[in-house]
Amino acid sequence: MKRHAPAAVRNRDPILAVLREVLPANARVLEIASGSGEHALHFATHLPVTWQPSDADADARASVAAWRDDAKLPNLLAPIALDATSAWTFAPGSFDAIVCINMIHIAPWEACVGLFENAARVLPLNGVLFSYGPYRFAGAFTAPSNAEFDASLRARDPRWGVRDVDDIDALAASLGFTHERTVAMPANNHCLVFCRREISAKQSAV
């Protein structure tokens, strides 16, 4: 049942270092697209948080559950089924932070939109939305390997691809988030840290 993701083993400690700096104390964290579950296990082991893993894929959730069953960490919760493109039913303020690693480039743009729209409903003011992966900046790739990766993604599914930070920032701002930090990471990846600073215009109209 357990899955192993070599990239997760390589990037977990650099990501952990950033999470230590940006997550609120004793945060309730919702992880989107938990994948193999290795990140969830690592972060729950090393951070004073309550970690809620989730994934839309049943096999991924089974892998997360297998890692969790072995570790028996009290702050690592059972994985739940969650799709970024669907409306979440959590009450406002259910989580202090949302973490999304390597998801928005292997999904349609609607998944990124759904991530931020749901986060705007779920997170409290000053809540953190953390995203990690490869990005373009002002239309430019940070390395030839990222351009090649983008081409391979689009060949697999035209709706996928390395996203431009300008587009993400515009979406975030429309929903009350500010882009507060960009952290360069190994292998031409970046962490983007957003904070919910205001009620979005969409929410005000409801």
C-alpha positions in Angstrom: 0.0 0.0 0.0 2.8 2.4 0.8 4.0 4.5 -2.1 7.5 6.0 -2.3 8.2 9.3 -4.1 11.9 10.0 -4.5 11.3 13.7 -5.0 9.5 13.8 -1.6 12.6 12.5 0.1 14.8 15.0 -1.6 12.7 18.1 -1.0 11.1 17.4 2.4 13.8 19.0 4.5 14.1 22.2 2.5 10.3 22.5 2.6 10.3 21.8 6.3 12.7 24.7 6.9 10.3 27.1 5.2 7.3 25.7 7.0 9.0 26.2 10.3 9.2 29.9 9.5 5.7 30.5 8.1 3.2 28.2 9.8 1.4 29.7 12.9 2.2 28.1 16.3 0.2 24.9 16.9 -1.4 25.3 13.5 -4.2 23.1 12.1 -2.9 22.3 8.6 -4.8 21.0 5.7 -2.6 19.4 3.0 -4.0 19.2 -0.5 -2.9 16.4 -2.8 -0.9 14.5 -0.2 0.3 11.9 -2.8 2.4 9.2 -1.2 2.0 10.6 2.3 5.7 10.9 2.9 5.5 14.7 3.3 2.6 14.4 5.7 4.6 11.9 7.8 7.8 14.0 7.8 6.1 17.3 8.7 3.9 15.8 11.4 7.0 14.3 12.9 9.0 17.5 13.0 6.4 20.3 13.5 4.1 21.1 16.4 1.0 21.0 14.2 -2.1 19.0 13.6 -1.7 17.7 10.0 -4.8 16.8 7.9 -3.7 15.0 4.7 -6.1 14.7 1.8 -6.1 13.5 -1.8 -8.7 13.0 -4.6 -7.1 9.6 -5.5 -8.1 6.6 -3.5 -4.7 4.8 -4.0 -2.9 7.9 -2.7 -5.1 8.0 0.4 -4.3 4.3 1.0 -0.6 5.1 0.9 -1.0 8.0 3.3 -3.0 5.7 5.6 -0.3 3.0 5.5 2.4 5.5 6.5 0.2 6.8 9.2 -0.7 3.4 10.6 3.0 2.5 11.0 4.0 5.9 12.5 1.1 6.2 15.0 1.6 9.9 15.4 -1.2 11.6 17.4 -1.0 14.8 15.3 -1.2 13.0 11.9 -4.9 12.6 11.0 -6.5 10.0 8.7 -6.5 11.1 5.1 -9.7 12.4 3.6 -11.0 12.6 0.0 -10.8 16.1 -1.3 -10.7 17.6 -4.7 -9.5 21.2 -5.2 -12.1 21.8 -8.0 -15.1 21.0 -5.7 -16.5 23.2 -3.0 -15.2 22.1 0.4 -17.7 21.8 3.3 -15.4 22.8 6.1 -16.6 25.5 8.4 -14.7 28.9 8.2 -11.7 28.8 10.4 -11.4 25.0 10.4 -7.7 25.3 9.5 -5.0 27.9 10.1 -2.9 26.9 7.0 -3.2 25.1 3.8 -0.2 23.4 2.2 -0.2 22.3 -1.5 3.0 20.7 -2.9 3.5 19.8 -6.5 -0.2 19.9 -7.5 -1.1 23.0 -9.5 1.1 22.1 -12.5 -0.2 18.5 -12.7 -3.8 19.7 -12.8 -6.0 22.0 -14.9 -5.9 25.7 -14.0 -9.4 25.2 -12.5 -7.7 23.3 -9.6 -5.5 26.3 -8.8 -8.6 28.5 -8.9 -10.5 26.1 -6.7 -7.6 25.9 -4.2 -7.6 29.6 -3.6 -11.5 30.0 -3.7 -11.8 27.2 -1.1 -8.9 28.6 1.0 -10.7 32.0 1.1 -13.7 30.3 2.6 -11.9 28.0 5.0 -8.9 30.0 6.3 -9.3 32.8 8.9 -7.8 36.2 8.4 -4.0 35.9 8.5 -4.3 32.2 7.5 -1.4 30.9 5.4 -1.6 29.3 1.9 1.7 27.6 1.1 2.4 26.3 -2.4 5.6 24.5 -3.7 6.6 23.5 -7.2 8.1 24.8 -10.5 6.9 28.2 -11.6 7.4 30.7 -14.4 8.1 34.3 -13.4 6.8 37.1 -15.8 6.5 34.5 -18.5 10.0 33.2 -18.1 11.2 29.8 -17.0 13.8 29.7 -14.3 15.8 26.9 -16.1 15.7 25.0 -19.4 14.7 21.9 -17.5 11.5 23.6 -16.3 10.7 24.6 -19.9 11.2 20.9 -20.9 9.1 19.8 -18.0 6.3 22.2 -19.0 6.4 20.8 -22.6 6.2 17.2 -21.3 3.2 18.1 -19.0 1.3 19.8 -21.9 2.0 16.8 -24.1 0.4 14.5 -21.5 -2.6 16.9 -21.0 -3.0 20.3 -22.6 -4.7 21.6 -19.5 -1.5 21.0 -17.4 1.7 23.1 -17.3 4.1 25.1 -15.2 2.1 28.1 -14.0 3.1 31.8 -14.1 3.4 33.5 -10.7 1.8 36.6 -12.2 -1.4 34.7 -12.9 -1.4 33.1 -9.5 -0.8 36.5 -7.8 -3.8 38.0 -9.7 -6.0 35.1 -8.7 -4.8 35.3 -5.1 -5.4 39.1 -4.9 -8.9 38.8 -6.2 -9.7 36.5 -3.2 -8.1 38.6 -0.5 -4.6 37.0 -0.4 -1.3 38.7 -0.5 1.9 37.1 -1.8 4.2 37.6 1.1 7.3 35.4 0.4 9.0 33.6 -2.5 11.7 31.2 -1.5 14.0 29.6 -4.1 14.4 25.9 -3.5 16.6 23.1 -4.9 16.0 21.7 -8.4 14.6 25.0 -9.8 11.5 24.9 -7.6 10.1 27.7 -5.4 7.9 28.1 -2.3 5.2 30.7 -2.6 3.7 31.9 0.7 0.3 33.7 0.6 -1.6 35.2 3.6 -5.3 35.9 3.7 -5.5 39.6 4.6 -9.0 40.7 3.7 -12.5 39.4 2.7 -12.6 38.9 -1.0 -15.0 40.8 -3.3 -16.7 37.5 -4.2 -17.4 36.8 -0.5 -18.6 40.3 0.1 -21.2 39.8 -2.7 -22.6 36.7 -1.1 
